[in-house]
Amino acid sequence: MTPEYLASIIAIALSLLFSYIPGFATWFDPKSPNIKRLVMLALLLLTAVVSFALACANLAPELAIACDTAGAWGLFKIFVAAVIANQAAYLISPKGKS
């Protein structure tokens, strides 16, 4: 599984989690669209930063992220792809009844 594919799966799962899981959805649904986007962006950024930190600390070598500038840029590209996947999943998923 490629890092891009894994990041996309996580991004889509986050979107579906906040759309359909009762505890998350009831908290998330009344938020404004800008707040919703910022929450998703923050969670995806947190995931990317934690992944990079774990890889650099050799606590998760299976992540295969190089702990250098090239690795950081690669992770940034994956982060951007994950944000796109997250927002696309949110837009195309059917909305539940409030």
N, C-alpha and C positions, 0 to 999 in steps of 0.2 A: 504494500500500500504506500503510495507516494505521500509526502507531506501535504501537497496541495489537496489531494483527495481527502485526507484525514481532516484537514482544516475546513474543507467544504462541508463534510458530514457534521462536524461540531457546530458550524455556523447555522446549518439548516436545523439541527436538533435544538439549538437555543431558540431559534425563531418559533418552532413548533411548541416548545416548552412554554414560552410566554403567551402563545396563542390559545393553547388548549388545556393545559394542566390547571385544575381549579384554583389552587392557592396562588399560583403565579399569574394566571390569566385575570383573576379578579383584582389583583393589585395593579397589574400592568394596563389593563384595558382603559381605565379612565384617564390615563396620562395623555398629554398632548403628543401629536406626532413627532415633534422635535425632541421631547424628552424620551420617547420610545427609541428613536434613532440613537440618541446619546447613550442610553443604557446599553443597547446592543453594541455600540462602538466601544464603550468602556469595558464590557465583558470580553469582547474579542481581543482588545488590546492587552487586557490583564492576562488572558490565556497565552498570547504571544510572548509577553515579557516573562511570565513564569516559565514557559517552555525554554526560552533562551537561557534564563538563569539556571534552571535544572541541568541543561546540557553543559553549560560552562562549569558548573560545579561537579560534573561527572556523576550526578545523581540519577540521570536518565539517559544513559548512552544510546539507548534504542531510538531516541529522537533524531539522531544523526544530524544535529545542527552544529556547524563549525562555529567555534567560539572566536570569531574574528570579524573584521569589517565585512568581508564577503558573506559570511554566514548571517550577519545582521541584515544586510541588504536582501538576501534570499528570503529571510523570515519576513521582512517588510512586504515583499512581493506576495508572499503567501497570505499575509494579513489582509492586504488589499483584495485579493481574490476571495477570502473568507467573508469580508464585509459585503462584497457584491453578492455572493451566494446567500448570505443572511437576509439581505434586503429583498432579493428576488423571491426567496421562499416566503417571506412575509407578505409580499404583494400578491403572489399567486395562490396562497393557501386560503381556503374558504373561511369566512369569519363565522364564529358561533353566535348564537343568539344571546344578547346581553340580558 
